[in-house]
C-alpha cells in the first residue's frame, strides 16, 4: 500500500509519517518511510537545489521539471521496488504537493503539472492523509526549525494560506483517497486518528 502525507509547511506531516511507520512496524508490517523531494540518492541531490537558496532561484516551470525528475528517480529506485516486494510505503509529500506549490503558487500551471505526472509518473497514492492546520501556526512552526530548507517558507504567509485552500480543494477533488485530519492538536492525538484511518484502509 502506498500512503502519502500532505499539508502546508509546519503542519506536522513529517512527524506523523514517522509515527505511523513506527506503529505499523510494531504490528509486523514491512515499511519503507521516505520523503519528497528526495527518497533516492539522485532525488536527494535535486532536493538541495529546490529547497535551499533564494526564493526567486527558479521559475515555477523549472521547478516543475526538477520535482518531476526527482519523483521519477524516487519512483524507480525506492517506491516501485518496495511496493513490488509487498511493503507499505509511507511518503512525506508526493505529487499533490507539486500540484499545489508549483501548480498554483505563481500562476495557473496545474495542467502542466498533471500532464507531466501522467507522462512520467503515472501513479497516485492508495491513501493520502492531509494534516490540516492554520497557516499562521504552521508557518511559525516551520520557521522555528531554523533549518536550511526554508525557500518556500520564505515566500510568506500568503503562500501558505493559498496552499491550505488548495490542499482542501484537492481533498474534495480526490475524495476517494484523501482523508482530512485536524493537525492543531497534540501529536499523539493526531497519530491516533491517523492509525485509525490507515488500519481501516490496509488490506
N, C-alpha and C positions, 0 to 999 in steps of 0.2 A: 504494500500500500504506500502511496506517495502522498505525504501530508505536508502542506506548506503553512507557514505563519506569515501574516501580513499586518500592516499597520503603519502609522506615521512614526517618525523618529521619536524615540523615548517612550514608546507605548509598552515596552516590556516583553516584546515578542521573542527576543533572543533568550531571555531568562526562561520564558515559558516553553520554548522549543527544547532547551536543555533539561528542564524538569520533566517534560513529557518523555524524552528519551530515557532518562533515568528510571522513571516509573515503568515503562514498557520493558526495559531490560530486567527489572526485578521479576517480572512475570514470565521471563524466559524467552522473550522475543529478541531476535537479532535486529539491531537498529543501527542505521547509519545517520548520524547527525551532521548536517552540512549547512552551507550558507551561500548566499549570493549578494553581490558578485563574489565569486570565489568557488571553493569546493574542489578544485583541482589545481595542480601547480601552475598551469598556464592561465587559468581564470584568476588565480590569486595575483599574478603579475598585472593583469588588467585591472583588478580591484584597486591597486595602488594608483593607477593612472586616473581612475574616475572619481575616487573618494577623497583624494588629497589635492591640495593646491587651491588656487584662486577660484571663486565661484564661476567666473567667466572663462575658465580654462578651455572648455569645449562648448560647441554649439549643441543644441538638443539632438540634431540629426546625427552628429558624430557620436554622441553618447549612445544613441540607439544602436549604432553599428558595433560599438565597443561592448555594450552589455550583451548584445546578441552573440557576438563572438565568444565572450566569456561563458555564456549559458550553453552554447553548443559544445564547448570543450568539457564543461561540467557534466552535461548530459551523457556524452560519450564515455567519459572516463570514470565517473562516480555514480550517477543516478541510475542509468540503464543497467550497468552490471549488477548493482545491488538489488534492484527490483527483479532482475532475471534470476538471481540467487535466492529469491523468496524473502528478502529482508524488508523491513519497514524503513522507508527513507523519510526523514524529517528535515525540511529545508527552511531556513530563516530567509524569507523572501524568495520570489520566483518571478515569473513573467508579469504577474499583476502589478508588481512594483514598477516595472518598466512601462506598463500601460498608464500608470499614474504619473511617475516622476518625469519621464521623457514624453509621454503621450499627451500630457495636459499642461505641464508646468510653464512651457514657453511657446504656446501656440497649440493648435489642434493637430497633433501628429499621431493620434490614436490609430488611424487607418494604416499608417506606415508601420507602426509597431506590430499591429495584428498581421499585416502581410508578411513581414519578416519572420514573425513567430510561426506562421503557417508553413512557410518555405523551409525554415532552418531548424525549428524545434519540434513542432507537431505533437506536443504532449501537454496536457493540462493535469493538474493535481487531481487525485481522487477526493481529497478533502482539504479545504482551505479554512484556517481559523483566523478570523480578523479580530485582533485585540484593539478595541476602540477606547480612545482616551481624549480628553480635552487637549486641543493643540498647544495651548499655553503651558499646560502642565508637562506635556510630552517634550516640548522644546526646552523647558527649564531642566528637565531630567537629562536630556541629551547633551546640552551644553555643560552640565555639571560633571560629565565624564572627563572633560578636558583632554580628549584624545586628539589624534592627528587626522582622523577621518571625519571631518566636520564640514565638508564642502557644501552639502545640501542643507545642513543646519544653518550655515552662514547665509543662506538665502532668505532667512527670516520667517516670522510668524505667519505672514500672509500665505506663503507657500504651504506651510503645514495645515492651515485652515482649508486651503484648496484641496490638498491631498486627502484630508479626512473626508470631506464631502465626496471626493472622487471614489475613495475606497467604499464608502457606504453605497454609492451608486453601483459599483462593481458587485457588491454583495447582493443587490437586487437583480442585476443582470445575470449573474451566475448563481442563482439562489439554490440550485441543486447541490452544489459543492461547498458553498460558503456557510460558515456558522459564525455568528456575531457574539463576542464575549466582552463584557464590561471590564476594562483594564484598570479602572480607578478604584481598586481595592487591594488589600494585601496580596502579595504574590501567591501565597498558598491557597487563598480563596479562589483566585483566578485559575490556578493549577488544578484545583478540584473540579471546576467546571470544564476545563479542557479535557481532563481524563474521562469525565462522563460522556462528553461528546465523542471522543475518539473510541472509547470502548463500545459505544453503540454502532459505530461505523466499521470497526475492524472485522474482517472475515473470521 
